[in-house]
Amino acid sequence: MKKNRSDVIVIASATAASGQEAELEAALREAAGPTREQPGCVEFSLYRSGASKSTIIGFERWASEAEHQKHLQGAHIQRLMARMGGILAGPPVIVSYQVIDE
């Protein structure tokens, strides 16, 4: 897969409240398919922390920041955010990076 220097990497970390681990995973999996189909999505994958089964990391690669911003406005992401209010132990941590070397 060819990658561009304009690509944007987004790493999002979410930690489930006690007893909500399965619900968090289900909510993120539900949003994963539509996300992967969006224009500009180069890569989207989910990972569970080896240190804590309640933390899931989302790794996203977008062709541009503009396409990532469009993604955030999508109906499936709005549903995910509304659903996560009762699932998470605290706010998710979302950080964007620009590729500088690979």
CORHU-V238246 format. One record per helix or strand of 2 or more residues. SS is the DSSP state (hx for helix, st for strand). FROM is the first residue (numbers start at 0). TO is the last residue. If there is no record, write none. Layout:
# CORHU-V238246
ss=[SS & SS]
from=[FROM & FROM]
to=[TO & TO]
This chain:
# CORHU-V238246
ss=[st & hx & st & st & hx & hx & st]
from=[7 & 20 & 40 & 54 & 64 & 74 & 92]
to=[15 & 35 & 47 & 61 & 71 & 83 & 97]
